[in-house]
Amino acid sequence: MHTGRHMRRLLLALIFIPIAVSAQSPDRAWVAAYKPTADKLIAASQSSDFAWQRLAELTDTFGNRLSGSETLEKAID
């Protein structure tokens, strides 16, 4: 199943979005080296609605998943 791969892509894109945005600022020129990678990750995450569907499944099926809760354990399983 490709679930893990898609979730990793989405999470990485969310991490790299600030890098892609800040790469346009002249005082953050060092970040520019990461912009091509961030752009690829963002494009990959936007090419499918898989992550949104997975998130909807988790929230619809398990609701709140507080630390140490039974619903968290069920969602993890």
N, C-alpha and C positions, 0 to 999 in steps of 0.2 A: 504494500500500500504506500502511496506517495504522501500521506498525511504529514509526516515529519518533515519532509523536504519542503513542502509548501509553507508550513508554519515557520520553518527556519528562514525561508526567503522573506516572508512578511516581517518577521521580527528583525531581521538584518536591515531590511528597507526602513523600518521605523527608526532603527538606530542611526542609519546613515542619512536620513532626510536632513537633520540639522547640519551634517557635514556638507551635503550638497548645497544647501542654502547659504551657509557661512563661507563657502568657497568663493562666493562672489564678492566678499568683502576684502579690500586690499590689505587690511591688517591681519588677515588670516590666510595668507598666501600658501602656507604650508599645507593647508587642507586641500588645496587644488589638486594635489596628486591623487587624492582619494575620490575625486568627483566622477571619473569614468566608472569606477567600480560601484559607487553609490547609484549612479544613473542606471546601470545594468540591474542592480538589485531592485530598485524602484520599479523599473519597467516590468521585471519578472513578476513582482507582487501585484501589479495592476493588470496583468494579462488574463487574470482569471478571478472569479468571485469565490473560489474555493475557501479561502480563509474566512470570508464573511459567512459563508454557509456553515462552516465548522463552528464559528463563534455563536451563530444563531442556534445551532444544535445544542451546544453546551449550555447556553443560557436558558433555552426553552426546556431542556431536559432536567437540568440540575439546579437552576436558579442561582441564588447566592452561594458562593463557595468560600466561606470564611476559614481562616487558618484553624486547623484542628477539627473542622466540622465533618460530619458524616457525608454531607453533599460534596465536599472537597474530595474525600476519599473515593466516592463513587465516580466523580468526574475523572480522577486520575486513573482509576481502574478502567 
